[in-house]
Amino acid sequence: MASDDEQTALMRAGLNLIQQALSIYDRDLRLSVCNRRFQEMFMLPETLVTPGASFEDTIRFLVQRGEYGPVEDPEAAVQARVQAARAFQPHYMERERPAGRWISVEGAPLPQGGWVTVYTDITEVKLQERMLRDRSDELSDEVLTKAERLAQANRELAATNTRLESARRELAEMEARIRLTTEMMPAHIAHVGRDLRYTYSNRRLGSVMPGRPSEIIGLTGREALGETAFSRILPFLEKALAGEASVLEFSDDLSGRRIRAAFTPDRIGAGPVNGVYILSADVTDEAQARAALTQTRKRELAVQLTSGIAHDFANLLTIIMGMQSRMERLPLADDARALVSGTLAAARRGGVLLDRLASISGRPSLKLGPTDLVALLDDLALMARPALPEQTRLEVHLGGALPRLMLDAGVVQDALLNLILNARDAMGETGGLIRICARDLRNTWLEIRVEDEGPGFTPEALERALDPFFTTKGGEGSGLGLSMVYDQITLCGGSLRLINPAHGGALVSLRLPFRPVAEAQPPLLVLLVEDDSDIRETVREMLRGFGHAVIEAGSAPEARALAEVPGIGLILSDIQLAGGDGAQLLRDLALAGHPARQLLMTALPASDPRRAAASVPVLGKPFDAATLAATIAALSAPESAPESAPATAAASAPGPTGAAA
């Protein structure tokens, strides 16, 4: 490839071979390029053919030399031509120069501003026209005049064709840029006509809604999307055809994705609607985050409503239990003693209920960590089978191999154990089969289904089973089991559905975000900052076990000095340090331009302001080697971000670093 200077030289050499004069001025009326013929035709000095020369200076030079004939006010003539040039309008003209030669001047504006002008010497053409007029007695003046006009019209037509061809090329380039832009957008952009057939598509439908074709031009919406999805958007298409713009957000049953679609009428001014523009985007991640945020807000409201009542209720139960205990020690008749025992049992049950209330309305933090789902389900089966009667069987099935996932293993086990016990109670003494199935749903959800052979959900249960305190067990149930499962799963960004399958029984479907553990990254040089020598030694051995090289600091000042060592790829620091704050240490190094990735660790609770104010991912203590490896891998991934990294939650299981910071 030639350099820019070589390409410029080649371009100038080519322009100099053209017999016509050519000049290009930019939007500021400064010369960009011209050929040698331009200088020769108008006998311009070198200063006026140098890039950057002023158009106004060039016109002034030509006016003063008499290029345009005698003028009364030279400066006014200069300004008139400058103002005409600033209009950037296409033009064609022919004029006679003072020396008796004729030139044609053809100018065309450029898309980026400025214009290009071509000057052609047409003296010979004019001489032939004059000779024809002078020497041909047989031709009438009218025929000669028309011939001259025709020749001039042909020249003007040629200039117009040149401009049209230039406009066509610009239009084609603009269309190509628009298509390239739409193809790069992470959304599906399409247009349908009034017959609801696609007339345009950027071929992104298959990526936004997996399972659909990417080439859909000519298809109807029903053919491209399927009956179920099309029936959902049809009312909004009809609104747009009636002139009303609208937005729809819906769940796509085929892919499990959450889709947001905007419908805009295709109309100009007050004219008729010719079709609908459709913009569709996958907002699954946003919907998951929104659901988790909504559930968190519900929890906060529940805390406000129940905390005062629970406090007073606990005090009241304490008083009741104390008085009944005193009565129990008195010499009472058997009937009275039975009443006292019953009252104490009811009070103790109230205490258990308070514990359940505290669990559902508290502020638990997610403890995401790398989880082997096979091992998790095996452990669950070991815990659950002793609680099941002999006539009840428990089976676990996996729909294909699953990678290690970032899950709160405790939440998943608690939820599934609750559902297993509910299924056991629903089947009663007759027993039956409880089946747990797990599968990857299009790399978007981890779906876990718990199915039993019981009587299924009643219509009321299907509608209200997730409401707190709703129960079908009479006095035996608190009504908090399913609502707690729903609460936990929703906080994880997932969903829960209750279904009565066609073959009978009951089915509960749990969907959790499918987050595979990031792959391990190449070895790094790690600066480990921890003031507790025992914890520092343990974490150091973990890092070395992954192949990383480690240098250690026991305080913030020591870490600042060691940070000058070249090649450090990761800084892992505790928040509470001797001689300083770890979070501030990392902020200072980042402001100084240190290139290493950053990670904090702490035993502080999630609600602590020092932890909440951290600007980088935080790994909660205690953590094990697998969680540390997954956190570093996620931190090194291209799309990792502090707010999305799994390290912002505490580890899923205790590790050897159990000491507090």
Beta strands, then each sheet from edge to edge (+ up, - down):
strand 1: 21-25
strand 2: 31-34
strand 3: 91-96
strand 4: 102-109
strand 5: 115-121
strand 6: 188-193
strand 7: 198-201
strand 8: 246-251
strand 9: 258-266
strand 10: 275-282
strand 11: 369-371
strand 12: 392-398
strand 13: 405-407
strand 14: 432-441
strand 15: 445-452
strand 16: 495-499
strand 17: 506-513
strand 18: 525-529
strand 19: 549-553
strand 20: 570-574
strand 21: 576-577
strand 22: 580-581
strand 23: 597-602
strand 24: 618-620
sheet 1: 2+ 1- 5+ 4- 3+
sheet 2: 7+ 6- 10+ 9- 8+
sheet 3: 11+ 13-
sheet 4: 12+ 14+ 15- 17+ 16-
sheet 5: 19+ 18+ 20+ 23+ 24+
sheet 6: 21+ 22-
end
